[in-house]
């Protein structure tokens, strides 16, 4: 592949993170008298949180802010580390980092993304970690904005040399909006129906690695 720069999503692409996120969301919804099973809240993993609370439950911006405070009471102390690497991820990143520049482009707040990456010792593989700009700021509230932020910060001018890897439609749409090709991964939280417009689709981490190194 001619790409020199690979942008990775985090939740559902690098780490399996639904347990900590769904527990935090569950507590935040219970604060409003809404009771949901954890499995029904996996839809919160990946997309921007403001989008999920408003689209799925019709929350106003004020309700979203209140819910996010409750979410973070749990997530920032416990839930953030209730996650695990997908099998083969570190080995893949190690191999790819010798041939490509790797970047993180996640809807998770940037400081939280750094904590996760550093917790697993993956920061040495990434040239740059990019995420959303905060809980209530909206400058980088979409995946498109996060991708643009990563590209612009790292002065990646020729977008034909960059590609986005992710597990949700937001990654595919964001990449297309930014002029990048994209790879949808089926081992995360999305399915084939999410990958309309993706240039490539892979089933597992091994296949993803082979796309770049074989």
C-alpha positions in Angstrom: 0.0 0.0 0.0 1.2 3.5 -0.8 0.1 4.9 2.5 2.7 6.3 4.8 0.5 7.4 7.7 -2.1 5.1 9.4 -4.7 6.6 11.7 -6.3 4.3 14.2 -9.5 4.6 16.2 -9.2 3.4 19.8 -12.4 1.9 21.3 -13.3 -1.2 19.2 -10.1 -1.0 17.1 -7.2 -1.1 19.6 -9.0 -1.9 22.8 -12.1 -3.8 23.8 -13.6 -1.2 26.1 -17.3 -1.7 26.4 -17.4 -2.9 30.0 -16.1 0.3 31.6 -18.0 2.6 29.2 -21.4 0.8 29.5 -21.2 0.7 33.3 -20.6 4.4 33.4 -23.4 5.1 31.0 -25.7 2.8 32.9 -25.1 4.8 36.1 -25.7 8.1 34.3 -29.0 6.9 32.9 -30.1 5.6 36.2 -29.6 9.1 37.5 -32.5 10.1 35.3 -34.6 7.0 36.2 -33.7 5.1 33.0 -32.7 1.5 33.5 -30.9 -0.4 30.7 -28.9 -3.6 30.4 -25.2 -3.3 29.7 -25.5 -5.1 26.4 -28.0 -2.5 25.2 -25.5 0.3 25.9 -22.7 -1.0 23.6 -24.1 1.5 21.1 -22.3 4.2 23.2 -18.9 2.7 22.4 -17.2 4.7 19.6 -19.5 7.6 18.7 -19.1 11.0 20.4 -20.9 10.9 23.7 -23.0 14.0 23.1 -24.3 12.4 19.9 -25.3 9.2 21.7 -27.1 10.8 24.7 -29.0 13.2 22.4 -29.9 10.8 19.6 -30.7 7.7 21.7 -32.4 9.3 24.7 -33.4 12.8 23.5 -31.3 14.5 26.1 -31.0 18.3 26.0 -27.5 19.8 26.2 -28.0 20.5 29.9 -29.1 16.9 30.6 -26.2 15.6 28.6 -23.8 17.6 30.8 -25.4 16.3 34.0 -25.3 12.7 32.7 -21.7 13.1 31.7 -20.7 14.3 35.2 -22.2 11.1 36.6 -20.6 9.0 33.9 -17.2 10.4 34.7 -17.5 9.9 38.4 -17.3 6.2 37.6 -15.3 6.1 34.3 -12.3 8.3 35.2 -11.5 6.4 38.4 -12.6 2.8 37.5 -14.1 2.3 34.1 -11.3 3.7 32.0 -9.2 0.7 32.8 -12.0 -1.9 32.4 -10.7 -2.7 29.0 -8.3 -5.0 27.2 -6.2 -5.1 24.1 -7.5 -7.2 21.2 -5.4 -10.2 20.6 -2.3 -9.4 18.4 -2.7 -5.7 18.6 0.6 -4.8 20.3 2.5 -7.2 18.0 0.8 -5.5 15.0 1.5 -2.0 16.1 5.2 -2.9 16.8 5.5 -4.3 13.2 3.7 -1.4 11.5 5.6 1.3 13.5 8.8 0.1 11.8 7.3 0.8 8.3 4.7 3.5 8.9 3.9 6.5 11.1 1.0 5.6 13.4 -1.5 8.1 14.8 -4.5 7.8 17.2 -7.7 9.5 16.0 -10.5 8.9 18.6 -13.7 10.5 19.7 -12.6 9.9 23.3 -11.3 13.0 25.1 -7.6 13.3 24.3 -6.4 13.1 27.9 -8.4 10.0 28.5 -7.1 8.4 25.3 -3.5 9.1 26.4 -4.2 7.4 29.8 -5.4 4.3 28.1 -2.5 4.1 25.6 0.0 4.7 28.3 -1.6 2.2 30.6 -1.0 -0.5 28.0 2.5 0.8 27.1 1.5 1.5 23.5 2.5 5.2 23.4 5.9 4.3 22.0 4.3 3.1 18.8 2.3 6.3 18.1 3.7 9.5 16.5 0.7 11.4 17.8 -2.4 10.8 20.0 -5.4 12.9 18.9 -8.9 12.9 20.5 -11.8 15.2 21.1 -11.1 18.5 22.8 -13.1 18.0 26.0 -16.5 17.1 27.4 -18.4 20.2 26.5 -16.3 21.8 23.8 -17.5 21.2 20.3 -14.6 22.2 18.1 -13.6 18.5 17.7 -17.0 17.0 18.5 -17.2 14.8 15.3 -14.9 12.2 13.9 -14.3 14.3 10.9 -13.0 17.1 13.1 -10.7 14.8 15.0 -9.2 13.3 11.8 -8.7 16.9 10.4 -7.0 17.9 13.7 -4.6 14.9 13.5 -3.8 15.6 9.8 -3.3 19.3 10.3 -1.3 19.1 13.5 1.1 16.6 11.9 1.2 18.6 8.6 0.0 15.6 6.5 -0.7 17.5 3.3 -1.0 14.7 0.7 -4.0 12.8 2.0 -3.5 10.1 -0.5 -0.7 8.9 1.7 -2.9 8.5 4.8 -5.6 5.9 5.7 -8.1 5.6 8.6 -8.7 2.3 10.5 -11.9 2.0 12.6 -14.8 -0.2 13.6 -17.8 2.2 13.2 -19.5 4.2 10.5 -18.2 7.4 12.1 -14.6 6.3 11.2 -15.6 5.6 7.6 -17.6 8.7 7.1 -15.0 10.9 8.8 -12.3 9.5 6.7 -14.2 10.1 3.5 -15.1 13.7 4.6 -11.3 14.3 5.2 -10.3 12.8 1.8 -8.8 9.6 3.3 -9.3 6.0 2.3 -10.6 3.8 5.1 -10.5 0.2 6.5 -13.4 -1.2 8.5 -12.6 -3.8 11.1 -15.2 -6.5 11.9 -13.7 -7.5 15.2 -14.9 -4.3 16.9 -18.4 -2.9 17.6 -19.5 -2.3 14.1 -20.8 -4.6 11.4 -20.9 -4.8 7.6 -23.9 -2.4 7.5 -21.7 0.3 9.0 -19.0 0.1 6.4 -20.7 1.5 3.3 -18.0 3.6 1.6 -15.1 1.8 3.2 -12.3 1.0 0.8 -11.4 -2.2 2.6 -12.9 -4.5 5.3 -11.0 -7.0 7.4 -12.1 -9.7 9.7 -9.4 -9.7 12.3 -6.1 -8.2 13.5 -4.0 -10.6 11.5 -5.7 -9.6 8.3 -5.3 -5.9 9.1 -1.6 -6.4 9.7 -1.2 -8.4 6.4 -2.9 -5.6 4.5 0.1 -3.3 5.2 3.0 -5.8 5.5 2.3 -8.4 2.8 
